[in-house]
Amino acid sequence: MKKFLSLFMIVVVLMTLSVSVSAEKSSIKDSKVVEGELIVSIEKIEKPVGKYSIQSLDNQVEKHIDILNETGFEVKDSLLSSVFGGEVTISSKNNDFMSEVVEEVGYVYLVKYEDTGESVEKVIQRLEDKLTEKGLKVKLIEPNYVIEMDGQTDELQCFRSTGTERIHENQAWHYGMINIPKAWEISSGNRNVKMAVLDTGIDYNHKNLKNYVNKSLGKNFTSNDADDFMDRQGHGTHVAGTIASYGEVSGVMQEATLVPVKILGDDGLGSTYNIMQGVIHATNKGVDVVNMSIRGWDYSEGMDNACKTAESKGVIVVAATGNDYMSRIGYPARYDSVLAVGAVDSNGLRAKFSNYGKGGVGVMAPGVNIYSTFLNNRYANMSGTSMATPHVAGVAGLIRSADRNITASRAKEIIKNTANYAGNPYEYGSGIVDAYKALIAVSGR
């Protein structure tokens, strides 16, 4: 009887594991993808002569494009060309960053293909075989997955404010919860700290944001107009105002430089390729923090490599866990190089919509009825892990303001270690972020 029960338990465990694995690894067929598009990454040449230069980069890109076109796949874009545009800004003396991108991310291309009735898996295998025959070493080929803004979960409420208070009364509870007023006694921010908002853009004409937005550093990766990073949806403007704003409202930071990187269109949708472009662009511009209030469900090796590259250059990357009422964390929050943020309400309880569980919540922050800037000099209450994430990004910015040389991994470690316990780590991670305690840990007071 005992032997039978033991065998029964083993079968149950194996069945449970099987269900868990199948739930985690959904097939490409079940995923939301940009139809007819693939992301292709080709390994760097084995023995480059000296440092990579713009000229050597162009030569390799031209060679790869010719080969890809010969295979019958149309090259729609080159990530390196679209990001660098013939210029590398992170290092004035050499092209070390470009070399690192080629090393870690590869030569990346967005390619189109015609629908022949084949499965995506067969198309990928066919392309890989052709590129291998041509003598190229394929790093990865994957679908261009759809990514969406991690938007509000309740009805949008817009306001016009005539007040002059530094912290609006509607902001008092969420800034009080994470000890922002006390943190400002140590640091309230710094204009030298660059905060990249990878989102729907920023309304850079908003009276509480325009002095902080650096348009020369911004870029749009969702259309042919690279300089059109105006927000017409509202999501990115709300996120930006929580990170850094002034006047009738205040961000977590009272001084900062906001960098608008539009990786979501006016419909709130983007792709993993857009994110790769945005992350590499922001890193190339020397930003300190990247905020991604976005969520996708599919693992992308290319996007993972881009986030790793950003962290290796000192960028603190923060992203939302998702608003899907489930025990599953979305990407990019789930990558090891990214700090995942969930949302709590005014009582410090996990918001019902806030995703949690396997994949690892980093910390929690206020994310219900958050008051911040909105389009056309307005203000709005919005809810979501999208609204929680910029609180944590702002704290990361304060940390970088207090210590310009702190590493990204150390900053994330401090944020988690100084968070206030809020409940089961499976749901709450390390707890609710505490800006004051984080700055104490940085400053050594």
N, C-alpha and C positions, 0 to 999 in steps of 0.2 A: 504493500500500500504506500509506504514512504517513497519507494522507488518511483511509483506511478505519479505521486504528487510532485516529486522533484522534476520529472520529465514534463509534467503539465506546466509547472512554473517556468521552466526553460522555454517552452513553446510560447507562453503568454508574453514573456520578456522579449523574445525574438519578434513576435507579432507587433508589440508596442514599439520596438526599435524600428521595425520596417515602416510603420505608419509615420513615425517621427521623421525618418529620413525622407520619405516620399513627400511629406509636407514641406520640408525645408528645401528640397531640390526639385522645384517645379520645372517641367520641361519647357523648352523654347516655345513649343506649340501653345502653351498656356500663358505665355508672357505677352506683355504689351510692347510691341516693337514698332519702330518706324519702318513701314513696309518698303521692301526693296533696297534697304541700306545695310551695309556691313562696316564695321570698324576693323581695319587691317593694320597691324603693327609689324614692321620688318626690323630684324636685328641690325645693329650697327655693323660696319665692316670690321673684320677681325683685327687688323693692324693699321689704324689710322696714322697718317703721317703728321706728327705734331698735334697741336690743338685743333679742334674743329673750328672752321672759319665759316663766315656766311657763304663764301664762294664754294667751299667743299660741301656745305649743307645743300646749296642750290643744285650742285652737280648730282648729288645722291638722290635728291627729290625728283629731279628731271628723269634720271635713270629709272627710278621706281615707277613713276607715272607712265613712262613709255611701256614698261613691261606689263603693268596692270592693264593698260589699254589694249595691249596685244592679246591679253587673255580674254577679252570681251567684256570686261568689267570697266565701267566708266568712273574715273576718279572725279569725285565731286568737290573734294577739298583736301588740303594738306594741313594737318594741325600745326606743324612747326612753322610753315610759311604764314599761316593765318595769325598765329600768336606773335611771332617775332617780327614779321614784316620787314625783314632785312636789317633788324637792329636788335642787339642784346643790351639790356640796360642794367641788369643786376650786377654786372662786373664791368668796370670801365677799362680794366687792363687786359682782360682776356675773355675767352668764351667758355669759362668753366661751367656756367649754368647750362648753356646749350649742350655741352658735352654730357652733363649729368642727365639731362632730359633724354638725349639719344640713348644713353646707357640704360636708364631705368624704365623709360616709357617706350623707346624705340622710335622709328620713323613711322608716324601714324597717318593713315589716310581714311577718309570717308568715301566709300565706293557705292555705286548704284548697280543694280542688276535687274534684268527683265524677269518677270514671272513666267517660268516655264512649267509650272506645276510641281516642281521638285520641292521637297521639304527644305527648310533653312539649313538643317544639318547637312544635307547632301550638297547644297550650294557651297557651304563653307568648305566641305571636304574637297569638292571639285576645284575651288579656287586655290586651296592650299597645295593640292597636287600640281597645279599648273605653275604656281610660283616656285615650288621646289624644283620642278623641271627646268625652270629658267635660272636656277642657281641662287635664288634668294633664300635666306634663312628666316622663316616665319616665326615671329614671337607670339602672336595671337591673332585670331580672327573671331569676331563675335558680333552678334546683332547689335544694332544701335537701339538700346532700350529706351522706352519713354519714361521721363521723370516729370513729376508734377510738384507744384508748390504745395506745401503742407499747410493749407489755408485755414481760415476760420471755420468753426463748427456751428456757430449760431448766427442769427440775423445781424448783419452789419448795422451799427449805429454810428452815424456821423454827426459831428458837432462843429460849431464855430465858437472859438474862445476869444474873449476880450480881456482876459485877466493878464496880470503881469508877474504872477508868482513863478518862482524858479521851478518848483515841483508842483504841478497841478494837483488839486485835492484828490482827483481820481487816480493819481499815481501813488499816493501816499502809502497805501497798503502793500503794494508789491515791492516798492523800493525799501520800505521799512522791514519787510520780511527778509530781505537779503542784506540788510545792514548797509545800504548805500550811503545815507547821510554820515554815518560814522566813518565809513571808508574814505569819504572825501576829506576828512581831516588829515589823511596821509597822502592821498593823491586823488585829484578829480579828473585826471587825464592829461593829454599832451598832444599838441597839433602835429608833432613829429611821429606819432603813432598812427599807422595807416590801417584802416579797418575796411576790408573788402566785403561788400554785400553782393553775393552771387544770387540773383533773384530776378524779378520782373523789371529791374531798373530802379531809379530813384527820381522822384519829382524834385529836381535840383533847383527849381524856382520857389520851393516852399520857404516861407519866411523864417522857419525855425531850423532849416537844414542848409540853405544855400551857401552860407559862409563856411560850412564844413566840407561840402562836396568838392572834390578835386576832379573836374571834368577832363583835364589833360591825361589823367590816369585811367579813365573809364573806357569801356569798350562793349560793343554789342555783338554777340556771337549768334544771334537768332535771325538775322536778316543781312542783306547785302550792304546796309548802311552801318558801318562799324561805329560811327559816332552818334548813333541814335540810341542812347541809353536812358531816354525819358521813360518814366513809369506811367503807364496808362491803365494799369490794373489796380494798383493801390497796395498790393501785398509788400513789395520791396520798400515802399516809402514808410509803411508802418513799422517794418523791421528796422529800417535805418534810424528812425526816430527813437527807438528804444536803445539802440547802441549809443548814439550821440546826437543830441539836439539841444536847443537853447531857447530862451524867451518864455513864452507861456507854458511850455513844457520843458522837461529835461530828460536826456538820455541817461543811461548808467554812467556814461562819460560826459563830462561837461566841456571837454576839449578833446578833439580828435580830427583826423582827416578821413572822410568817407570816400571810398572808391567804388563807384557803380559799375558792376560787371553784369551785363544782361545775358543770362543763360536760359531764361524762361521768356517765352513770347507774351504778347498781350493777352493771350488766352490762358496763361499760367502753365503752359506745357513746354517742355524742353526734352533733351535727350542726354544720354551718357556722354556722347561726343561733345556736346555743348559744355558739359561740366568739366571734361578734361581740358578743353580750351580755356575755360574760365579760371580753373585752378592754376594752370601753368602760366597764364597771363598775369594773374594776381601775384604769383610768386616772382615772376620776372620783374614786376614793378616794385618789389621789395616790401610787400605788405607784411604787417605783423600778425593779423588775425583774418581768417576767412570764415564768414557766417553763411551757412547753407540751410535755410529753412525750407527744405525740399525733401521729397521721399520717393524712392523707387523700390521695387521688390526684388530685382534681379541682380545677382552678383556680376560685376563687370571688372575683369582683371585690369583693363585699361584705366578705368576710373580709380581703382585701388592703387595702381602704380603712380598715377598723378598725385593722389593724396599723400602717398609715401614720400614722393619727391618734394612736395611742399613742406612736409614736416622736417625732412632732412636739411632744408634751407632755413629752418627756424620759424616757419609759419605755424601758428596755433589754429588748427582746423576744428570747427564746431558745427554740429548738424543735429537736426530734429529726429526724434525716434519715430514719429508718425502719429496720425490721428485716426486709427482704425479700430479702436476698442478691442485690441487683441494682444495676446502674449507673443508678439513677434516684432522685432525691430527692423525697420527698413534701412536701405542704403541711401546715402553714404555714411549714415550714423554708425553703421555696424562695422565699418573698417577699423582695424586696430589703430591706425594713425589718426582717427577722428574721435573727438569727445562727444558722446551721445547724450542728448538732453531731453528729458521728459518734463511734463507740465503738472503743476499742483494748483489748487484753488486757494482762495483767501484763508481757508482753514488749514492749509498745509497738507491737504489730502490729495492723492493722485487723482487728476481729472479722469473721468471715466473713459474719455476718448484717447488718453495718452498710452501709446504702445509701450510694452515692457517685456521683460523676460529674456529668453535665450538670445545671446548676441551682446548683452551687457549694457544696461543703462549706466551712464557715467554719473551724472548728477541731475537733480530736479531744479526747476525754477518756476516762478509764477507764470501761468499761461491761460488764465480764465478772466475774461473781461479786462483785457489790458488796454489802457488808454495811451494812444500815441499819435503821431502825425499821419495825415492821410492826404489824398490828392487835393490840389487847388486850395491850399492854405486851410484845409479842414483837419479835423481830428476824429478818431474813431475808436470804439471799443471792439476789439477782436479777440477771439480765443483760438488756441491751438498750441501744439508744441512749436509751431513757427514763432509764436510770441514768447515762448519760454527761452528758446535758443539765443536770441539777441541779448537777453539778460546775462547769460553766461559768456557770450562773446565780449560784452562790455566789461565784465569782470576780468576776462583775459587781457583786454586792452589796458585796464587799470594796472594790472600786474606788469605788463610790458612798459607802462609809463613809469612805474616805480623802479624797474630794473630792466634797462634796455638790452642787457646781455643774457637774460634768462633764456634757457632753451625751451623749445616747445614742449618736450616731454616733461621737464621739470615744472613748467607752468600748469600743465594738466594734472600732474601729481598733486601739486599744492591745492588746486581747486577741489579735487576729490577728497584729499586728506583733511581739509578745513571745513567741509560741508557739514551741516547739522543733521544728525540722524532723524529720519522721518518715518521709517518703517522697514519692512522686509526688503533687503537689497534686490530681490528678484523684481520688485515693483519700483523701488525708489533709488536703486543704485547706492551711491555713497551718502545720499541725503540731499537737502536743500542747500544750494550754494550760499556761501557767506562771504561777501566782498571784504568786509572789515577784517575777519580772521585770515583771509587769504593775503591781504596786504600786510598784516602783522607778520605773517610767516615770511613774506618776501623781504620786508624791511628789517626784520630781526628785532623789532621793538619788544 
